[in-house]
């Protein structure tokens, strides 16, 4: 053996590495040696050694600070730079924990994906636009969609009022500023928010919601919104409109005799896309709402699975015009895949006007804003009998049929509109009409929005900001992976105690749920995962984040059990087509099972 030249390989035996060293073994003679880690990158908050070791930074002894007078002597401990704009499509930025020096580094893709985006070894989340070399779809220009995607001609105001409702504390009403001096009545649109979203600061996408509401109001609508973060039942939209109708009969109120009670529509995005369907068919909303515009509304089975039977909507009971829209993307195909969108459209009873369509190039989160152009046209058409706006949907030459920005378009039972809105785009050869006080959407008291390019740039920036925020969330922590809807649904005592409050549910799980052995991640019982893996207990102790990260990166590949009915390791190894499609991505595998696997009777158990 003294003549062996040694072919060193990583020692795969139990306990083969710790916070300081890893061990190698000669493939020829079996001799072993230990070697200090050489950390080359980070992944999901853990240090990654060039030998493949995965070490919690908290276990690594921090070197002494260098002499401040000789910063050139700093040996550098590089960490991911968490500052704003810390990465782009090509590079991410690292900062030394001691001297503060920064450097940029090209992304190292791990091969993992999260919500349809590529994951870098530093945790960056990148939208690379699909396969390498794939040309982006060039968007066309279509006059009706383009026109109503711009800001309308009304200055906008809003008023806020506190309430003591279960799950939300405020209503906010946006309205055209000229309403205050007008004798006209105005159409109304109520909003059902997406999960965790609303207009309040600190809530997801709140800036996008304000942009959305102001856009609608600028076209002459009163918008009824609230700060509810779980709108699946649709009750908050109904209650908000009922409050507005009370004000409509309250002398001295800003909205006294300003509400057109026969022109009230409802819309919603994501969870709210399901909520607006419930609002128009339950809780008295069936007597209020005259039109529906559901944006990326959660498929019925998913809604019920996440939020219970109160989220179950009945398409067959809809009696008013209904438009179903969605985007096309990895996450959208989880929330409302094409077969489910088609099923909703098909379930609309005979004779009820309906439209369905999907927007190219944009995934789930983008659709709140990207559906705005046709939202305005839809409600002007179905609520205000606007002939100009109706051309987006009605007729053999309807714009939506020829609009190459959209696909999977279907229309049925639409009716011809006869009204004229002077703010509608002119058809070739027509002269612009003059505003009339009789049409509230075209009041003479208007404020022109002349900088359409600036508005478009603002919308584009919102999308970039959302992508940046998503990237910051890609570094998985236990708190970030808690599914509060699942956690609440699993335990009736939590439903009674917290009523869906996501913040309180997360606090309960971290403070009490772990010690009580409860499950808050649908695809991982982290308490049992710890108990069933003594080697991990020895390595990680009470560091719950380490158990989570180990399972996501190593546990699935090693065949370790998730200790739940859905076992990602068993699921991916049992079905080669899923392994080819998703690799060892637990989130993607779980989402596939919820949306498709159950229907296909696939077995997710160990």
GIFEN-V165406 format. One record per backbone hydrogen bond with DSSP energy under -1.0 kcal/mol. CO is the residue of the C=O (numbers start at 1). NH is the residue of the N-H. E is the energy in kcal/mol with one decimal. If there is no record, write none. Layout:
BEGIN
CO:NH:E, CO:NH:E
END
This chain:
BEGIN
1:4:-1.8, 7:27:-2.8, 9:25:-2.8, 16:23:-1.8, 20:37:-1.8, 21:18:-2.8, 22:35:-2.8, 23:11:-2.8, 24:33:-2.2, 25:9:-2.1, 26:30:-1.4, 31:26:-2.9, 33:24:-3.2, 35:22:-2.5, 38:50:-2.0, 41:48:-2.9, 43:46:-1.8, 46:43:-2.6, 47:55:-2.5, 48:40:-2.4, 48:41:-1.4, 49:52:-2.2, 53:49:-2.0, 55:47:-3.0, 56:59:-2.0, 57:60:-1.4, 67:70:-2.0, 70:73:-2.4, 71:74:-1.9, 77:97:-2.6, 79:95:-2.9, 86:93:-1.8, 90:107:-1.6, 91:88:-2.8, 92:105:-2.7, 93:81:-2.6, 94:103:-2.3, 95:79:-2.3, 96:100:-1.2, 101:96:-2.8, 103:94:-3.3, 105:92:-2.5, 108:121:-2.3, 112:119:-2.0, 114:117:-1.6, 117:114:-2.5, 118:126:-2.9, 119:110:-2.6, 120:123:-2.2, 124:120:-2.5, 126:118:-2.6, 131:134:-2.2, 142:146:-3.0, 143:147:-2.3, 144:148:-2.3, 145:149:-1.3, 153:447:-2.7, 155:177:-3.0, 157:175:-2.6, 159:173:-2.9, 161:171:-2.7, 165:168:-1.1, 169:163:-2.8, 170:227:-1.5, 171:161:-2.5, 172:225:-2.2, 173:159:-2.1, 174:223:-3.0, 175:157:-2.6, 176:179:-1.9, 177:180:-1.3, 179:182:-1.1, 186:260:-2.6, 187:222:-2.7, 188:265:-3.1, 189:224:-2.4, 190:267:-2.6, 192:269:-1.4, 194:197:-2.3, 196:204:-1.3, 200:203:-1.9, 203:206:-1.6, 205:209:-1.9, 206:210:-2.1, 207:211:-2.3, 208:212:-2.2, 209:213:-2.9, 210:214:-2.7, 211:215:-2.1, 212:216:-2.0, 213:217:-2.5, 214:218:-2.0, 216:219:-1.5, 216:221:-1.0, 217:220:-2.0, 218:154:-1.9, 222:189:-2.8, 223:174:-1.9, 224:191:-2.2, 225:172:-2.3, 229:196:-2.7, 231:234:-1.3, 234:238:-1.5, 235:239:-2.7, 236:240:-2.4, 237:241:-1.9, 238:242:-2.2, 239:243:-2.1, 240:244:-2.0, 241:245:-2.5, 242:246:-1.7, 243:247:-2.1, 244:248:-1.8, 246:249:-1.2, 247:250:-1.7, 248:257:-2.2, 250:253:-2.3, 253:256:-2.0, 255:258:-2.1, 258:186:-2.9, 259:261:-1.1, 260:263:-1.9, 263:188:-2.7, 264:290:-3.5, 265:190:-2.4, 266:293:-1.9, 267:192:-1.6, 268:295:-2.7, 269:272:-2.3, 270:274:-1.2, 270:298:-1.7, 271:275:-2.2, 272:276:-2.8, 274:278:-1.6, 275:279:-2.7, 276:280:-1.5, 278:281:-1.2, 278:282:-1.7, 282:285:-2.7, 284:287:-1.4, 285:288:-1.5, 285:289:-2.5, 291:266:-1.9, 292:323:-1.8, 293:268:-1.1, 294:325:-2.6, 295:270:-2.1, 299:303:-2.6, 300:304:-2.6, 301:305:-2.4, 302:306:-2.2, 303:307:-2.9, 304:308:-2.0, 308:311:-2.0, 309:312:-1.6, 314:317:-1.5, 315:318:-1.9, 321:292:-2.2, 322:355:-1.8, 323:294:-2.5, 324:357:-1.7, 325:296:-3.1, 326:359:-3.0, 329:333:-2.0, 331:334:-1.2, 331:335:-2.1, 332:336:-3.0, 335:299:-2.9, 337:341:-2.2, 338:342:-3.0, 339:343:-1.9, 340:344:-2.1, 341:345:-2.2, 342:346:-2.8, 343:347:-1.6, 345:348:-1.2, 349:352:-1.9, 353:322:-1.9, 354:412:-2.2, 355:324:-3.1, 356:410:-2.1, 357:326:-1.4, 358:407:-2.6, 362:328:-2.6, 363:366:-1.1, 364:367:-1.2, 366:369:-1.0, 366:370:-2.3, 367:371:-1.4, 369:372:-1.9, 371:375:-1.6, 372:376:-2.1, 373:377:-1.6, 374:378:-2.8, 375:379:-2.3, 376:380:-2.3, 377:381:-2.2, 378:382:-3.1, 379:383:-2.1, 380:386:-1.9, 385:419:-2.1, 386:390:-1.8, 389:392:-1.8, 390:393:-1.9, 390:394:-3.4, 391:399:-2.2, 392:400:-2.5, 395:398:-1.6, 398:401:-1.0, 399:403:-1.6, 403:406:-1.6, 405:360:-2.8, 407:358:-2.5, 410:356:-2.4, 412:354:-2.3, 419:387:-3.2, 421:424:-2.1, 427:430:-2.3, 436:439:-1.2, 439:442:-2.3, 444:446:-1.5, 450:452:-1.2, 451:455:-1.7, 452:456:-2.4, 453:457:-2.3, 454:458:-2.0, 455:459:-2.1, 456:460:-2.4, 457:461:-2.2, 458:462:-1.9, 459:463:-1.6, 460:464:-2.0, 461:465:-2.9, 462:466:-2.3, 463:467:-2.1, 464:468:-2.5, 465:469:-2.6, 466:470:-2.3, 467:471:-2.0, 468:472:-1.6, 469:473:-1.1, 471:474:-1.4, 477:481:-1.3, 483:487:-2.8, 484:488:-2.5, 485:489:-2.3, 486:490:-2.0, 491:494:-1.3, 491:495:-1.4, 492:496:-2.1, 493:497:-1.6, 494:498:-2.8, 495:499:-1.6, 498:501:-1.8, 501:505:-2.3, 502:506:-2.3, 503:507:-2.2, 504:508:-2.5, 505:509:-2.3, 506:510:-2.3, 507:511:-2.3, 508:512:-3.4, 508:513:-2.4, 509:514:-2.3, 512:516:-1.7, 513:518:-2.7, 514:517:-1.4, 520:483:-2.7, 521:524:-1.9, 524:526:-1.2, 525:529:-2.2, 526:530:-1.8, 527:531:-2.2, 528:532:-2.4, 530:533:-1.2, 533:537:-1.8, 534:538:-2.3, 535:539:-1.5, 536:540:-3.6, 537:541:-2.1, 540:543:-2.2, 542:544:-1.4, 543:547:-1.3, 544:548:-2.1, 545:549:-2.7, 546:550:-2.5, 547:551:-2.3, 548:552:-2.3, 549:553:-2.2, 550:554:-2.9, 550:555:-3.1, 551:556:-1.9, 554:558:-2.4, 555:560:-2.6, 556:559:-1.2, 562:525:-2.5, 567:571:-2.7, 568:572:-2.6, 569:573:-1.8, 570:574:-1.9, 571:575:-1.2, 575:579:-1.6, 576:580:-2.4, 577:581:-1.5, 578:582:-3.4, 579:583:-1.6, 582:585:-1.3, 585:589:-2.4, 586:590:-2.5, 587:591:-2.4, 588:592:-2.3, 589:593:-2.0, 590:594:-2.3, 591:595:-2.3, 592:596:-3.1, 592:597:-2.5, 593:598:-2.5, 596:600:-2.3, 597:602:-2.7, 598:601:-1.3, 604:567:-2.9
END
